[in-house]
Amino acid sequence: MDVTIADFIKEWKREAMLTQKVLDGLTDDSLQQQVYPQGRTLGRIAWHFTTSIPEYLADFGLEIDKVENAERIPTSAKEIVETFNNVSSSASKAIEQQWTEESLEKVQNAFGREETNAQILMGLIKHIVHHRGQVTVLLRQAGIKPYGVYGPPKEDWIHLGIKNPPL
């Protein structure tokens, strides 16, 4: 599949917007929701994928500022939301300004595999989507209606005229 910088940026901005809408549902209290006892918290997962964006891009040759104090997990949902917004914007700018279509064809070692930069960038999107799914489940467990990323949450089916949504 031929991918251009414009293709990637379009996909990046779409997925970042969807992730931003999910993160907008965070509350300070919800950040403590755990997957299981002694497991990661919702806050840790959201902070992990947020702070890993510039680290990931820098590992593959882009110049981008990393998140200060990335090892400190915030207790403020607002801090995570604002940091994600800033990081995702900086990421798209760095890619647009520093890479070309030829850059996307360059092959690098990515986690023990030989991949093109285009594959590496798509891997970053998939990493965020993976963790966004975890955040969505943990929001639900914290009693918060999650944003409907690729379809409505169960509470919104009624607006589509469906009284008994499928399981």
Secondary structure by P-SEA (a helix, b strand, c coil): ccccaaaaaaaaaaaaaaaaaaaaaccccccccccccccccaaaaaaaaaaaaaaaaaaaccccccccccccccccaaaaaaaaaaaaaaaaaaaaacccccccccccccccccccaaaaaaaaaaaaaaaaaaaaaaaaaaccccccccccccccccccccccccc
